[in-house]
């Protein structure tokens, strides 16, 4: 089983010019923890998490009209759709990442989260270990993650 088998295909996205208020409303209305940020041709340029909004914008005294490009995580880690689920779990565990964009040729085609993996057919031991490890850490999109070998 691969990432493509369980990912959320073509998730909702925003642009770097959209505001933190728009992102926060989308997160609230759909219970999202993050939103991928794409450019005009659909290339992934960043991701914004609820934590990014709080730490990079609100706590820094920025207003609701702050553009996402000013507080998003640029060049987030990504995974290919053909990666085995067990490898994705190991990457999420190692990097303590809860959600990852899935890309093909630089364009966003999906998202995968720990909850997607929890519903998958990966062994219960792997799921438990990854969930425990990720939950103990920071949580989202650490630049520089390396795929497992």
N, C-alpha and C positions, 0 to 999 in steps of 0.2 A: 504494500500500500504506500502511496506517495502523497506529498502535500496536495497535489491537484485533486486527489480523491476527497479531501475534507475541507479545503480552503473555502472561505467566503469569496466567491467570484465577483469581480468588479464592484468593490465596496464604494460607498459614498465618499466623495473627495471634496476638497476645497482648494483654492488657489492661494499663493503667497499674499495676494492683495486683499483677501477676505479678512474680516476682523475677528478678534478673540471673542467678541460677543456672539457673532454668528457661529463660531466653532462651539462655544459653550452651550448655546441653545440646541445645536445639533446633538451634542453629547448628552445633554439632559433628556431630550425628547426620544432618543433611541438607545439610551444606556450604553453609549460608546465610551471607552477609556482613551481612545486615540483616533485621529483622523489623518489619513494620508494626504499629503499636499502635492499636487501635480502642476506642471506647467501647461501652456496652451496646446502642446502636442501630446499630452498624456504621460510625459516622462515624470517619474517620481523625483521630486526635488527635496522632500522633507517629510516630516511627520510632526504633528502636534499632539501632545498628551495633556490630560487634565493637569498634571503636575507642571508641565511647561507653562501653561497659562497662569497658574498660581505663582510659581517661582520666578519665571522670566518676565512676566508682565505685571500682574497685580502687586506682588510684593515689592517690585521695583518702582511702583508708583505710576505705572502706565495706565492709560484710560481704556475704556471698552472699544474704542476705535483703533486700537493698536493692530497693525497688520500682522498676520500670522508669520510672514517672512521675517519679522523682527524677534520672534520668540520660538519658532519651531526648531526641532533638531534637524540640522541639514545633513544630507547624505546618510540617511539611516541604513543600518544593516538590512540586507535583504536575503531572500532565499529563492532558489529556482523551484519551479513547480514539480520537477521530477525527483526531488530529494526524498529519500525514504523518511517516513514518519519518525522512526527511531533516531535518525541523524538529527532531525529537527528538534526532538526532545533533548538530545545531548547538547546541542547548541544553545537552546533556551536555558538549560540548566547551567551550563558553563558560564554564560554571559549574564544570567539572571534577567532574562528578557521575557515579558509576558505576551507580546504581540510582535509579529513580523510581517512586513510587506512581502508579497510574492511578485517577482518581476520576470518579464521575458523581453529580451532586447531593450532593457532600460525602461520599459513601460510597465506600469502597475497593472496586474491582472487579478490580484486577490490579496487577501489578508488571512493570516492564520494566528490563532490565539491558543493559550493554554486550555481554554474551555473546548475548543475544537479538538485538540489532542486528547482531552479527557474523555470525549465521546468516541474516540477512535478505537481501533483494535490493537493498539500498542499494549504490551503487557502491563498488568496492574502495577507491578514492581517499578517499571520505568516511569509510569505516570506518577506514582506516589513520590518517587525520588525527585523528579523534576519539579513537581508542584511544591514540595517542601523546600527545595533549594531556591527556586525563584521567589517564593513567598517570603523567604528570609532576607532577601536582598532588595535592591532598589527598584527594579522592575521593567523598564522599557528602553529599547533601542540604544544600546551603547555602541557608538561608532568604533570601528576597528575590530568587530567580532570576526572570528575566523570559523569557517565551516569545519565540522569534525572531519578527521581523516578516515 
